[in-house]
Amino acid sequence: MIEGFETLAIHAGQEADPQTGAVVPPIYAVSTYKQDGVGGLRSGYEYSRSANPTRTALEECLAAIEGGTRGLAFASGLAAEDALLRTVCRPGDHVIIPDDAYGGTYRLFAKVLERWGLHFDPVPLGDLDAVRAAVRPETTKAIWVETPTNPLLNIADIEALASIAHQADARLVVDNTFASPYLQQPLALGADVVIHSTTKYVGGHSDVVGGALVARDRDLGEELAYHQNAMGAIAGPFDAWLTLRGIKTLALRMERHCDNAERVVDLLLSHPRVIEVLYPGLASHPGHEVAAKQMRRFGGMVSFRVAGGEAEAVEICDRAQLFTLGESLGGVESLIEHPGRMTHASAAGSPLEVPSDLVRLSVGIETAGDLLADLTQALES
Ligand SMILES: *Cc1c(COP(=O)(O)O)cnc(C)c1O
């Protein structure tokens, strides 16, 4: 019985090609499939929006590494979110979202789905009473969880939120992008569906945009698959292949991301220009106990605030060299950014606004000493 994470990441959905023995699934760049007589499909393939063998390999692998029954691969994380929400919600329904949700998720609710009659409330998910109070009987269909969050790295208790959701007959959705399935397994903690921006840690090499849904039970998996085909925002075969290639090293990469992030945190904690370090691995972090309970380690994202306010935060981003100034996260290379002016600029004035003295790091897997040297010069020159 194969069940180790690393083994599944390398083998699930990826038996050697029966015709050639190729050990990696080929990129099936094809739209349609020859039928053996009308309706005589070979292995169920008829048209690549409905299914494509490279995408099937990725989808089976995603289901295996998240411990779900069904995985589905989309063109982006937001495409996966849209398909999920329009599967489980109808106009008039209500969803509870984190008060520090990913900006694109917030925009999808506020600017797109609200116009179609979907209501939502941003709530601090660390406050379980606030979550209970925000549930609208009959109409709340989902509680949407991110943990850790972006860029403040807040932690939400997946098990406790699943029980609140299920008491209300709502679904618990977990955006597992920041932790990755290697560090956190939401379905085992009671979540009904996991979403990923596979663009980040799952793909891991900053070379492909993609999204995923993994459902715990078969009925929801079927419904989501129906909508994936009906709505059409699928992952293409080359994107699926790159993502599968990334997943093979996910465990190794996450271990190194965590090792390097811990070194970076130590450096920042001892630095006089840094007034606060946000990292769930710190005992002083308000979510530390919950994070320790539900995560294997604490991830590769680190945020910090500096004494000199916005101007100094921006200067540090500009001076960093090995830490590349850019948006996104989760790739092998280290990135630095100023959330207030970059990823979260659109949140200014909203409940999701972030402190202007904040710097966010996506700590990559380069040599730790080089990363520390670069941060030291960026903080000091
Ligand atoms: C990037 C991201 C998304 C959106 O994914 P895309 O692939 O960019 O569409 C959703 N959630 C989180 C937490 C993200 O970081």
The ligand as an SDF file (V2000), in Angstrom:
LIG
                    3D

 15 15  0  0  0  0  0  0  0  0999 V2000
   -2.3240   33.6600   -6.0190 C   0  0  0  0  0  0  0  0  0  0  0  0
   -3.4080   33.2540   -5.0850 C   0  0  0  0  0  0  0  0  0  0  0  0
   -4.7160   32.9850   -5.5450 C   0  0  0  0  0  0  0  0  0  0  0  0
   -5.1330   33.1930   -6.9940 C   0  0  0  0  0  0  0  0  0  0  0  0
   -4.5130   32.3010   -7.8390 O   0  0  0  0  0  0  0  0  0  0  0  0
   -4.1280   32.6390   -9.3820 P   0  0  0  0  0  0  0  0  0  0  0  0
   -3.4370   31.3980   -9.8030 O   0  0  0  0  0  0  0  0  0  0  0  0
   -3.2670   33.8550   -9.3550 O   0  0  0  0  0  0  0  0  0  0  0  0
   -5.4210   32.8690  -10.0880 O   0  0  0  0  0  0  0  0  0  0  0  0
   -5.6490   32.5550   -4.6230 C   0  0  0  0  0  0  0  0  0  0  0  0
   -5.3430   32.4160   -3.3220 N   0  0  0  0  0  0  0  0  0  0  0  0
   -4.1110   32.6850   -2.8380 C   0  0  0  0  0  0  0  0  0  0  0  0
   -3.8430   32.5100   -1.3920 C   0  0  0  0  0  0  0  0  0  0  0  0
   -3.1060   33.1060   -3.6980 C   0  0  0  0  0  0  0  0  0  0  0  0
   -1.8910   33.3990   -3.2120 O   0  0  0  0  0  0  0  0  0  0  0  0
  1  2  1  0
  2  3  1  0
  2 14  2  0
  3  4  1  0
  3 10  2  0
  4  5  1  0
  5  6  1  0
  6  7  2  0
  6  8  1  0
  6  9  1  0
 10 11  1  0
 11 12  2  0
 12 13  1  0
 12 14  1  0
 14 15  1  0
M  END
$$$$
